[in-house]
Amino acid sequence: MTAASRFFGRALELPPAETTRVAVQRDLAVPMPDGVVLLADRYAPPGPRRPLVLVRSPYGRRGPFGLAYGRLLAERGFQVLVQSCRGTFGSGGSLDPFNERADGLATVAWLKDQPWYPGAFATAGPSYLGIVQWAIAAQAGQDLKAIAAQITTSDVAGAIYQGGAFSLETMLGWVDQVAHQERPLGLLRQGQARRRLGPLLDRLPLGDLDRLATGHRVSYWQDWLAHDKPADPYWAGRGSSDGVPEVTAPVSFVGGWRDVFLPGMLADYAALVKAGHDPYLLIGPWRHTDQQVIGASVRDTLAWLRAHLLDDRSQLRPAPVRIFVGGCGEWRDLPGWPPPARQQRWHLHPAHRLDPAPPGPGEPDGYTYDPADPTPSVGGPADHQGDAQPDNRQLESRPDVLTYTSRPIEADVEIIGQVTAELFVRSSRQHTDFFARLCDVDPTGRSTNICDALARLTPASPPAGADGVIRAEIALWPTAHRFLAGHRLRLQVSSGAHPRYARNTGTGEPLATATTLAAARQEVYHDPARPSAVILPVTSHASP
């Protein structure tokens, strides 16, 4: 046991270590079919053929991931192989992000030939370390006995192009991280990334940002911008959603209500349930890199691995699903996700009101979206730093943000599940975006964001009526929240959340090269023929 493992074992509230003696074999050479050699470190506690965990990472075999998913697991009875993905930390070849299936399966084949292979294995890890698990999950064979995937998804394209819009802030931050992580003081540089990259996020064209951030052209950044449709064949080998129903190994998920991968993670959960499986799910009030989600992930991994590699279910929760309910600060155990709920429409009304009653006649509300001064992203799931749920009043004071607010509710209203905004809109531009955000307004007037999402509109999708009005359905982030009595519900409507989503220039020019900016005049309708609404999954409520 090292001083670091002792400290982090306590900080992460892990079960006590079973051993202080862990043997580490460094830089094991794992050959790939094309001749490239990937490097791996093996962490092994005393004893022959201990249960095996495979962890594949582009972030290094040592440091935080080697500690959390290597040494800490080994001190608790598992042997772990931590491998560096192609093109990272001494592994040969060039990194081709998310294209991990062939290397992962070749690594599994190599494992089976090792004298210390126990006859079965599990996989574990968060974020990209989860994406590589999904890459092999359907084809790894019966030896794969468990999957512990945290803050991740099988749907890579859907995460990069959320709602059809490019996830600019997240993806440029990742490119910058990978480009600098192996340099001296790489971790310190990552901590300063927000300050360094902030000015670049406002620059156009987007095709220049890789060079401006890293000093050189990054081929995969250019590929992401060129292949800007999730259905593009480019993404077929980089996502694994089609194979999720075929996965037979038991799967544990850990996610956060404000994690960038949450919608995709819950789609993976739903696909497994539909296929007849019983996945395990934990969702807390976390974002992607919050310390709390790291601790929950490692604890959940240990419990899941013990259950499926050691037949010890003593550390599992009684219920397969546990979620955190915001507003009341409660943890809730459930038999499955989502729980039964009644879909309740809260309609947009004239005078910027929000009410369950259908709207009467009224003129549409309007605003101008100017991509030269794009509506900013404030809080929410994209930014890994700062307050995820700030006061939204300054944002709501902008002339390019509409708000619709209920009167104070008389009793608590609890929602758990998928929130949807159904907006009837018209734009002066064929290429435009609409962003919807549900907020909780407390008696002091503070407006706190609960969930949101953006939809990119093009001339072909969704279709416009003869009058030019479009029915835009926006699936907001799933949520669990209780609006307390005396609070008000609020829906924001705007046309951007920059730089979380790359601004819509309004011209339809290619994403990588667009520089011309065209303002859009937007209209939002709320009348009997076009009843815009936010649709809430209400699990308990009293009439407001």
N, C-alpha and C positions, 0 to 999 in steps of 0.2 A: 504494500500500500504506500502510495506517495502522499506528501502533504497536500497536494492538489486534490487527489481523489478523496482524501479524508474530509477536506473542506467542502468540496462540491457534493459529496454524498450527504452531508448534513444539510447544506444549503438547499438541495433539491428534495430533501425529506425522503430519502430512499430507505428501504429496509436495510438492516445491518449487513455489512459485508460478511461473506462466509469464509473468506480467506484473505490474507494480506500478501500472499505470494502469487504473483502473476508473471509467467514467463512471456517475453515478447520476442518474436522472430520478426526482424525488420527486413523490408525490401524483398519479399518473396516474389520471384518472377513468374507471372502467369501469362503463358503464350496465347495469342489470339490466332484464329485461322489464317489471317492475312500476314502473319509474321510479326506483327506489333506485340511488344511485351508490356503488360500492365503490372505495376508494383502494388504489393499488398503487405500489410502487417498483421501478424497473427498473435492475438492475446489468448493465453491459455492458463487456466487455473490448474492446480495439481490434480492428477487422476487421469486415467485413460479415457479417451474418446468422450469427453464431456459434450453435452448438447451444443450444437453449432449454430451460430448466427452469422449471416452474410450481410455486410454493410458496404455499399458502393457509394463513393462521394467524389464530387469535383472540388471539394474544399480542403483536401488534405487528409492524410492518414493519422496525423498527430493533432496537436492543438485541441480546440474545443470538441471537435467531433470524435477524435481518437480517445479523448478522455470520457465523454458522455456515453458513447456507444461502443467503445472498446474496453478500456480498463474498468470502468464502473460496472459493466455487465460481467466482465470476467471475474471481478472480485465477488460477484454474486452467483458464481457457479457455471457460467457459460464460456465456451471458447468462441472467439469472435474473429472473423477475417474482415478487416477494414481495407478496402481496395480503392486506389485512386483511379478515377475515370480517365479514359483516353485523353492524352494531351495535357494532363494536370499533374503537378507535383512528382515529376520523374517518370510517369507512365508515358510510353511512346505514342506516336501518332499525333493527330490534331484533334482538339475538342470539336465535336459536332453536336451542339447541345440537343438533348432529348432523344437523340438517335442512339439508344442504349441497348436495344434488344439483343443484337448479335453478340456484343461483348459480355452482356450479362449471362446469356445462355452458355457461352464458351467458358465463362468462369465457373458456372455450376458443373459443367462436364469435368473441368480440372479438379474441382473439389472432390468429386467422387473417386478420383484416382489417388488421393492422398492417404497415407497410412493412418492419419488421425481423424479421417472422416467417419462419423458415427452411424451413418446409414440414413440420416435425415437432417434437415436444416430448416431454419426460419430466416426471414428477412426483416429488417427494421430500419427506421430512420425517417426524418422529417423533410418536407419541401422537395428539393431535387432528389434527396435520398429516398423519398417516397415514389417519385416519378420513375426511378430506375427499378423499383420493386414492381410497379404495374407493368413495366416493359417486359418482364419475364413471367409474370404471375400465371398466365394462362398456359404457358408452354414449359414450365419448369419441371413438370412431372409429379408423381405421387410422393417423392421425397420431400417436397416443400410442405411443411406441416403447419406453418403459421406465418401471417403477414401482420406487421405492426407499422401502420402508415399514418404519419401525423402531418397536419397542415399541408396537404398535398392533393393532387388530383391525377386521374388518368387522362384527362382532356386538356392537353397542352395548348392546342390552338384556341379552345374556348377561354382559357385563362389569359392568353396573350391578347386576344381580340374579344374582350368582354363587350357584349352587346353590339359587336361589329366594329368597335373602336379600339385602336391600338393602346395598350397599357403603357404609356410612355414613361411615366415616372418609375414604375417598377422595373421595366425591362432595361432602361438606360442605367439605372442603379446597379442591376445585375451585371451588365456588360462591364461597367467600371470596376465592380468588385472582382470579377474573374481576371480582368486585365492586370490588377495590381496586387492580388492576394499573395503572390509568391515573392514579392519584393520585400526588402527590409522595411519594417514598420508597417506592413500591409494592414494589420488590424487597426492601427491608429488611423491610417488613411481612410479606412471604411467608416470610422466614426465621424470623419469630417466630410463625407461624401455629399451630404445634403447641402452644405455651404458651397462646396466646389461646383456641384452640378446644377444648383438652382438657376443661375443665369443661362446655362446652356439649354434648359428645358423650354425657354422662350424663343430659341433660335429656329430659323428655317433656312434651308430645307432640312428635314429630319435626316436625310441621307448623309449630312455632314457631321452629325452629332457623335458618331463613333470615333471619328478622327479627333474631334475637339476634346472628347473626354479622355481618350487613351493615347493619343498621339499617333495613331495608325488606323488604317481601315480594318474593320472587323467583318469578316465575310458573312458570319451568321446574322449580324445586325442588318446587313444589306438584304439577306435572304428573307428575314422576317418582314421587312418593309415591302419587298417585292411580292411576297405571297400573302396578300392582305385579306384573303377570304378563308375562313376556317375550313371550307370544303375543298380548298386547293390540294391537289395530290401531294404537294410538298409535305403537308402535315401528316399524311397517312402513316409514315414510318416513325413519326415522332410522338404519336399519341397511342393510347391503348384502350380507349373506351369500348371498342367493339368486342374486346376480349374479356371484359369484366364479368359478364354473366357466366363465362366458362371457367372462372376461377373456383377451385374446389377447396383450397386452403382456407381455414378460418381467418377472418380479417378484423382487426381492431383499428378504429379511426379516432383521432384526436383533432379537433378543430377549434377555431375561435369565431365568434360572431362578427368580428371585424378583420378576419383573415382574407387575403386576396383569393385564396383557393376554395373558400367555403362552398359556393354554389356547385362547383365541380365535385367536391368531396361528397356532398350530399346526393348528387346524381349517381356517384359510384355506389354509395350506400343503397340507394333505391334500386339500382340495377341488380345488386346482390340479393336483396329481399325478393324482388320479382322472380329471380331465378331459384328461389326456395332456400336461400341461405339465411343464417342468423348472425349478422355482423354485430359488433360491439362498438358503441359510439359515446364519445364524450365531447361536449362543446362548452367552452367557457367564455368569459368576457374578455377575450384576448385578440391581439393582432399577431402578425406573422412572427415577429422576433421578440415578443414579450418574454421576460424571464419566467413568468408563471406558466406559460405554455410549454417551455422547455422542461421544467420540472414535472409537469403533468405528463408530458410525452414519455419521459424516461421511466416514471413510475408505472404508467400504463403498459409500456413495453415489457417491463420486468414481470408484471402480473400476467400478461398475455403469454409470454414465453414460458413461464413456469406452468401455466395451465396446459399448454399444448406440447411442450417438450418434456416436461417432468410429471405430467398428470397431477399437478398440485393446483387446485382451483381456489385455494383458501384466500388468495389476495384479490379475487375478482369481486366486483359489486354484485349484489343480489339481482338487480335489474340490468338488462343489457344496454340501456340508454340513460345517460345522465346529462342534463343541460342546466345552464345557468339562466335564470329568468331575470332580466333587467327591470329596473323600476322598483322592484321589491327586494332585490338582492338575494333571491332564494335559489338553492340547488334543487332540482326536481328529477326524480327517478321515474322512468317511463318504460313500458314494455316494448315500445317501438317508436320510430319517427316516420312522419309527424303524428302527433296525437289527434284524435277526432276533433274537428273544429267546424264551426258554421261560418260560411263565407258571407261577410257583411259588407255591403257597398256603402261607402261614405262619399257622397256626391259633391262635386264642385258646384258652387252657386254664385250668382251675382253678388257684388260687394265683397268678394273674396271670402265667402263663407264655406265651411265644410260641414255637411250634415247627412245623416242617413236617409232623409227624405229625398225623393227624386226632385230634380230642379224644375223650375218653371221657365217660361220664356225669358230670354235675356240675350244681350249682345256678347260676342266673344271678348275676352281680355287679350291684350297684345303687348308685345315688347320687341325690342330690336336686339338681336345677338350680333355682336361685332367681334370677329375673330382677331382683330388687332388689339382688342382689350378683352380677352376671353374670360368668361365667368370662372372664377377660381375654384379649385377643389379645397374644401375645408373639412379636416377630419376624415373619418371613414376608414375603409380598409386598405387604402393604397400606401399612405405614408407610414413608414415603420417607426418614425420618431414623433415626439410631441403628443398632444392630446387627441385621442381618437374621437372624443365626443365633446368638442368645444361648444361654446355659445354661438349659435348660428345667426344672431341678430344683425351683426355687421354684414354678413353675406346677404341676408334677406332684405337689407336696405338698398341693395343695388337695383337700378332700374331694369336690369335684364333678368330679374328673379321675381316670379309671381309666387304669392303665398295664399293658401286657403286654410282658414282656421275655424275649428269648432267652437261652440260655447263651452264653458267649463262643464265637465261631465259630472253627473250626480253620484255615480258609483264606479268602482274600478272596472276597467276593461282590459282583459288579458288576451294577447294574441301570441300564438305559437305556430310557426309554419311559414309558408310562402306568402309574401305580400306582393300584390300586383297593382300596377297603375294602368288604367285603361283611359287613354287620352284621345280626344277628337281634336285634331290640330290641322292647321294649314300654314304653309311656309311660302315665302317668296322665292326660296331656293329649292331646287330638286335634291340637292345634297345638303343635309342638315342633321342635327342631333336634337334629341329631347332627353332631359335628365329629370328624374323624379326622386324626391327624398321625403320620407316620413319622419316627422319630428314630434317630440313631447315637450309641450310648453308648460312650465310650472307656474304657480301663482305669482312669482316675481316677474314673469315675462321671459325668463331664460328659455331659449329654444334649443333643445338637444337632439341631434340627429340619431335616429334609431336604425334605419336601413335605407338603401338607395340603389340606383342603377341608372345606366344610360342606354339608349337605343339609337343606333345610327340609321338614318333614313336615306334611301337612294331612289332614283327614278323607278326602279323595278320592285322595290320592297320597302314597306308594304304598299299595296296599290292605293291610289287616290280615287275618290269618287268623282262624279261629273263636276261637282262644285269645287274640286281640289282638296276637299277635306279628307284627312287620313285618320284611320283608327290605329293608333300606336299602342301596343300592349307591351309594357315594360315589367319584366320580372325582377322585382327588387331583391336584395339580399334576404335570404331566410332569416328569421329572427325569433326571439322569445322575449316578450316585454309586457309589463303591466303598467298601463296608464292609470295613475291613482286618481281617486275622486278629487275634484277641484282643478285638475289639470285639463289642458286642451290638446286636441290633436291638430297637427298642421301638416299640410302637403306643400312642399316646394316644387315648382316647375320652372325649369330653365333650359338652356341649350348647351351647357358645357360644364365640365369639372376638370379644368386644366391645372396642373399637368398630369393628374391621375389618368385621364384619357387625352390623347393627342387631339388638339382642337380640330374641328371641322372647318376647313378653309372656305367651304361653300361653293367650290368650283368643280369638284370632281376630278381634279388633277391627281396624278399618281402620288401616293403617300410619300415616297422617298424624295420627290423633286418639287412638290407643290410649294409655291411661294406667294402666289396671288391670293389675296384675302378679299372675300365678298361678304358683306353684312347681310343678314337675313331678317326679314320682318316676320314674326311669328304670331299666330293666333291660337288661342285655346278656347274651345267651345264647351258650353254647359247649358244645354236646353233639352227639352223632352226628346228631340230627335237625335241629339248628340250628347248623351249624359256622361260626361267625363267623371271618373270616380277612382278612388283607391279602394281596393278590395282586401279586406282584412280577415285572417283566419282566427276568429274569435272563439276562445275556449271557455271563457267565463265572462259574464258581463251583466250589467243592468241597463235598462233603457236610458240613454243619455238625455 
